[in-house]
Amino acid sequence: MRRRIISLSVVALAIMTTAWLAHADVRSAQYKGAATCAMCHKAMSKAIVEAYQKSAHAKALQTADAEGAIVGDFSSNTAFTKDKVAYVLGSGRSEQAYLDAGYKVLPATWDVKAKTWKPAQSVDGATQCIGCHVTGYAAATKTGAQNGVGCEACHGPGSEHITGPDRKATIINPKNLDPAKQAMVCGQCHSVGKDPSGAYAHPVTFRPGDDLTKAFVDAKPTAGGRNQQYSEFIQSKHAQLGLTCISCHDPHGMTTERSQLKKPVVEQCLGCHAGKVKDMATHAPNAAAGATCATCHMPGGKHNFAKPGA
């Protein structure tokens, strides 16, 4: 009798688990925030958690009163005063923009390298900016689960991952996606275009693992511009060959290289191109001192990797 009770219990548990998995989906889950993720992952993935907390992703949007958030010198700002700032866009590594309490972009950005203010267009940040600086942003209500680009921006909302019996089945690991969809996780923000309605500069309905083309109309730029790395990449031979953004970049920030490259530029490129290029000295003997592969093949940071002059 005891063996029969145990068997029935196992069958019941299997049925319950199967039923739960049938509805468990990254689309039905809710966002919980990076702090919740860290409760478990700082033990399992301590290096990743610590690196992420210092990364540009984590500081993509900060409140003005956060320690060290504002890097601009307001003593030289004639466009607006510091007290008008409610939110800070960007960690301040290259430049920083500012929003008021209504998410309107204030009319000047701070150029960190030049240490000067540059004019900025006062657009509606709620439709043009915030969607890529807040995790779990709901465009209709202008609310989000977490300021900054959190774990769930790339892995999907985690409520069912936290509570369900099959943890791996209810969260997205981008490295397990096919190359096109893996790159789309980054492309949801590192691109230029509009959602199908034309009202938002980000894919309102996209969640990691989705087909980005269903939620976003890419502008397919041909000229250089800001924040269009993915839009350029998908037009490149690298994309055609199955490379993705994380072939070269570490999204968690576990590197000291600029732009979160996994290795220094030349070393990164020669990881694939060593068969054709021995080193910079023989490949480009007339290049300026300090030049890298990117100097000629990625001018201005372009990600179409074209041959010089093409």
PLY file of the C-alpha trace (Angstrom):
ply
format ascii 1.0
element vertex 310
property float x
property float y
property float z
element edge 309
property int vertex1
property int vertex2
end_header
0.00 0.00 0.00
2.81 2.42 0.88
4.52 1.76 -2.48
1.24 2.48 -4.28
0.78 5.78 -2.40
4.32 6.85 -3.30
3.75 5.93 -6.95
0.52 7.90 -7.07
2.29 10.87 -5.49
5.02 10.74 -8.13
2.42 10.56 -10.90
0.50 13.49 -9.41
3.69 15.56 -9.13
4.57 14.75 -12.75
1.10 15.80 -13.91
1.30 19.04 -11.92
4.77 19.78 -13.28
3.67 19.06 -16.86
0.63 21.30 -16.44
2.76 24.07 -14.95
5.31 23.85 -17.77
2.49 23.97 -20.32
1.70 27.53 -19.27
5.15 28.57 -18.06
6.42 31.10 -20.55
8.72 34.10 -20.54
5.79 36.06 -21.98
3.47 35.30 -19.06
6.11 35.93 -16.40
6.52 39.16 -14.46
9.64 41.28 -13.97
11.24 41.04 -10.52
14.36 43.23 -10.85
18.11 42.57 -10.79
18.27 42.73 -7.00
16.02 39.68 -6.86
18.17 37.87 -9.43
21.26 38.66 -7.36
19.82 36.95 -4.28
20.70 33.59 -5.84
23.17 34.47 -8.56
25.65 36.35 -6.40
26.42 32.96 -4.90
26.36 31.03 -8.18
27.81 33.74 -10.44
29.49 36.21 -8.10
31.87 37.64 -10.71
29.04 38.32 -13.16
26.87 40.02 -10.54
29.69 42.23 -9.30
30.78 43.20 -12.83
27.21 43.96 -13.91
26.62 46.31 -10.98
29.50 48.50 -12.22
28.57 48.31 -15.90
27.08 50.91 -18.22
24.00 48.69 -18.54
23.26 48.91 -14.83
23.60 52.71 -14.94
21.70 53.33 -18.17
19.10 55.32 -16.21
19.63 56.73 -12.73
17.71 59.10 -10.56
19.37 62.49 -10.19
19.92 61.97 -6.47
21.80 58.68 -6.89
25.37 58.95 -5.64
27.72 59.90 -8.47
24.96 59.83 -11.08
25.44 63.34 -12.48
28.87 63.96 -14.02
28.12 67.21 -15.89
29.54 70.54 -14.71
26.45 72.65 -14.15
28.44 75.77 -13.38
28.89 76.16 -17.14
25.41 75.06 -18.26
23.34 77.93 -19.64
20.52 75.72 -20.98
19.01 74.56 -17.67
19.82 74.33 -13.99
20.71 71.19 -12.06
17.49 71.28 -10.04
15.52 70.58 -13.24
17.13 67.16 -13.58
15.08 64.21 -12.35
16.74 61.39 -14.32
20.17 60.82 -15.81
20.60 58.97 -19.12
23.90 57.12 -19.37
26.68 56.25 -16.96
28.79 59.20 -18.05
31.65 57.37 -19.76
31.38 59.34 -23.00
28.39 61.65 -22.65
25.36 62.10 -20.47
21.84 63.38 -21.13
19.24 64.55 -18.61
15.46 64.28 -18.24
12.96 66.24 -16.22
10.29 64.65 -14.01
8.00 64.22 -17.03
10.68 62.32 -19.00
11.31 65.24 -21.34
14.89 65.39 -22.57
16.50 68.60 -21.33
18.19 70.72 -24.05
21.89 69.97 -23.47
24.13 66.91 -23.04
27.46 66.76 -21.25
30.43 65.67 -23.39
32.67 63.89 -20.89
35.86 63.89 -22.98
35.58 67.50 -24.15
34.19 68.62 -20.77
31.62 70.82 -22.44
27.88 71.07 -23.05
26.35 70.31 -26.44
22.84 71.31 -27.56
20.26 68.51 -27.44
16.81 68.20 -28.93
14.06 68.35 -26.30
12.19 65.22 -27.35
9.69 63.13 -25.39
11.91 60.70 -23.54
8.95 58.47 -22.69
8.56 57.50 -26.35
12.08 58.05 -27.65
14.48 57.05 -24.86
13.15 55.39 -21.73
12.17 52.06 -23.30
15.84 51.16 -23.68
17.00 52.58 -20.36
14.40 50.89 -18.14
13.85 47.15 -17.71
10.27 45.97 -18.13
9.08 49.35 -19.39
5.31 49.56 -19.97
4.81 52.27 -22.58
1.11 52.70 -21.85
1.65 53.58 -18.18
5.22 54.96 -18.42
6.34 52.62 -15.65
9.07 50.02 -15.39
10.35 47.28 -13.14
13.87 48.65 -12.76
15.86 51.70 -13.81
18.73 50.67 -16.06
19.27 47.61 -18.23
18.79 44.76 -15.80
19.23 41.00 -16.06
15.68 40.55 -17.31
16.17 42.91 -20.25
18.25 40.15 -21.85
17.04 37.02 -20.07
13.33 37.82 -19.91
11.12 38.38 -16.84
11.97 36.01 -14.05
8.94 35.38 -11.83
8.30 31.86 -13.15
12.03 31.12 -13.22
12.10 31.89 -9.49
9.09 29.81 -8.49
8.81 27.02 -11.04
10.11 23.44 -10.85
12.08 23.72 -14.11
14.25 26.84 -13.80
15.98 26.57 -17.18
12.73 26.20 -19.11
11.37 29.52 -17.84
14.23 31.91 -18.51
16.07 32.89 -21.67
19.78 32.19 -22.00
20.77 34.12 -25.14
23.68 31.79 -25.87
21.14 29.01 -26.49
19.22 31.01 -29.11
19.98 30.75 -32.81
22.44 33.45 -33.97
19.80 35.75 -35.46
17.61 35.78 -32.33
20.65 36.00 -30.09
21.69 39.24 -31.80
18.11 40.50 -31.61
18.36 40.54 -27.81
20.98 43.27 -28.18
19.21 44.73 -31.20
16.11 45.58 -29.21
18.02 48.65 -28.02
21.20 48.99 -30.08
19.31 49.94 -33.23
17.44 52.78 -34.91
13.87 52.56 -36.16
10.33 52.50 -34.83
7.81 50.06 -33.45
5.08 49.16 -36.00
2.83 51.97 -34.74
5.55 54.51 -35.46
5.08 56.11 -32.03
8.04 54.58 -30.18
11.75 54.35 -30.89
11.92 50.91 -29.28
10.08 47.58 -29.78
7.25 47.91 -27.27
6.16 44.24 -27.28
9.55 42.54 -27.64
10.85 40.07 -25.11
14.09 38.06 -25.39
13.65 35.07 -27.67
11.11 36.86 -29.88
11.57 37.71 -33.54
12.52 41.39 -33.41
11.27 41.99 -36.95
7.70 41.44 -35.70
8.02 44.25 -33.13
10.40 46.72 -34.75
10.87 48.32 -38.15
14.61 48.82 -38.53
15.67 51.98 -40.35
18.60 50.19 -42.04
20.87 53.24 -41.90
23.66 53.66 -44.44
25.29 56.72 -42.89
27.00 56.75 -39.50
25.01 57.59 -36.41
24.54 56.94 -32.71
23.15 53.79 -31.16
22.72 51.88 -34.41
25.23 49.08 -33.94
22.71 46.29 -34.55
21.11 48.10 -37.49
24.55 48.18 -39.14
25.55 44.69 -38.01
22.59 42.94 -39.68
23.72 44.42 -42.99
27.23 42.98 -42.57
28.99 39.83 -43.68
29.64 39.04 -40.02
25.90 38.60 -39.49
25.58 36.49 -42.64
28.28 34.16 -41.32
26.46 33.64 -38.04
28.44 35.85 -35.69
26.52 37.72 -33.02
27.11 40.68 -30.73
28.36 38.45 -27.92
30.95 36.91 -30.23
32.96 40.04 -29.44
31.25 41.77 -26.49
30.63 40.73 -22.90
27.19 42.06 -21.91
27.88 41.55 -18.20
30.82 43.96 -18.17
33.43 41.41 -17.09
36.18 43.19 -18.99
38.14 46.40 -18.78
38.10 46.86 -22.54
36.21 49.77 -24.08
32.67 48.93 -25.23
32.86 45.76 -23.13
34.94 43.93 -25.73
36.10 40.53 -24.55
39.66 41.27 -25.72
41.64 44.25 -27.07
40.51 45.15 -30.61
43.37 43.64 -32.64
43.46 40.48 -30.55
39.68 40.18 -30.83
39.74 40.46 -34.63
42.71 38.15 -35.11
40.86 35.49 -33.20
39.02 34.88 -36.48
41.18 36.60 -39.08
44.63 35.26 -38.15
44.62 33.10 -41.27
44.73 36.19 -43.49
46.30 38.80 -41.22
49.55 38.12 -39.37
49.66 41.37 -37.39
49.03 45.09 -37.76
52.61 45.88 -38.74
52.57 43.66 -41.83
48.89 44.16 -42.68
48.94 47.98 -42.50
52.57 49.16 -42.40
51.58 52.78 -43.08
48.91 52.97 -40.39
49.24 55.62 -37.72
50.72 54.70 -34.38
48.11 53.11 -32.15
45.85 52.19 -35.08
43.76 49.03 -34.76
41.61 46.97 -37.10
38.70 49.19 -36.10
40.49 52.33 -37.27
39.99 51.33 -40.91
37.18 48.79 -40.80
34.94 50.45 -38.18
35.41 54.21 -38.69
33.33 56.15 -36.19
32.35 52.88 -34.53
30.35 51.63 -37.52
29.41 47.95 -37.27
29.09 47.05 -40.94
32.80 46.08 -40.99
33.26 47.30 -44.58
36.56 47.40 -46.38
38.18 50.85 -46.30
36.66 53.07 -48.98
33.69 50.75 -49.57
0 1
1 2
2 3
3 4
4 5
5 6
6 7
7 8
8 9
9 10
10 11
11 12
12 13
13 14
14 15
15 16
16 17
17 18
18 19
19 20
20 21
21 22
22 23
23 24
24 25
25 26
26 27
27 28
28 29
29 30
30 31
31 32
32 33
33 34
34 35
35 36
36 37
37 38
38 39
39 40
40 41
41 42
42 43
43 44
44 45
45 46
46 47
47 48
48 49
49 50
50 51
51 52
52 53
53 54
54 55
55 56
56 57
57 58
58 59
59 60
60 61
61 62
62 63
63 64
64 65
65 66
66 67
67 68
68 69
69 70
70 71
71 72
72 73
73 74
74 75
75 76
76 77
77 78
78 79
79 80
80 81
81 82
82 83
83 84
84 85
85 86
86 87
87 88
88 89
89 90
90 91
91 92
92 93
93 94
94 95
95 96
96 97
97 98
98 99
99 100
100 101
101 102
102 103
103 104
104 105
105 106
106 107
107 108
108 109
109 110
110 111
111 112
112 113
113 114
114 115
115 116
116 117
117 118
118 119
119 120
120 121
121 122
122 123
123 124
124 125
125 126
126 127
127 128
128 129
129 130
130 131
131 132
132 133
133 134
134 135
135 136
136 137
137 138
138 139
139 140
140 141
141 142
142 143
143 144
144 145
145 146
146 147
147 148
148 149
149 150
150 151
151 152
152 153
153 154
154 155
155 156
156 157
157 158
158 159
159 160
160 161
161 162
162 163
163 164
164 165
165 166
166 167
167 168
168 169
169 170
170 171
171 172
172 173
173 174
174 175
175 176
176 177
177 178
178 179
179 180
180 181
181 182
182 183
183 184
184 185
185 186
186 187
187 188
188 189
189 190
190 191
191 192
192 193
193 194
194 195
195 196
196 197
197 198
198 199
199 200
200 201
201 202
202 203
203 204
204 205
205 206
206 207
207 208
208 209
209 210
210 211
211 212
212 213
213 214
214 215
215 216
216 217
217 218
218 219
219 220
220 221
221 222
222 223
223 224
224 225
225 226
226 227
227 228
228 229
229 230
230 231
231 232
232 233
233 234
234 235
235 236
236 237
237 238
238 239
239 240
240 241
241 242
242 243
243 244
244 245
245 246
246 247
247 248
248 249
249 250
250 251
251 252
252 253
253 254
254 255
255 256
256 257
257 258
258 259
259 260
260 261
261 262
262 263
263 264
264 265
265 266
266 267
267 268
268 269
269 270
270 271
271 272
272 273
273 274
274 275
275 276
276 277
277 278
278 279
279 280
280 281
281 282
282 283
283 284
284 285
285 286
286 287
287 288
288 289
289 290
290 291
291 292
292 293
293 294
294 295
295 296
296 297
297 298
298 299
299 300
300 301
301 302
302 303
303 304
304 305
305 306
306 307
307 308
308 309
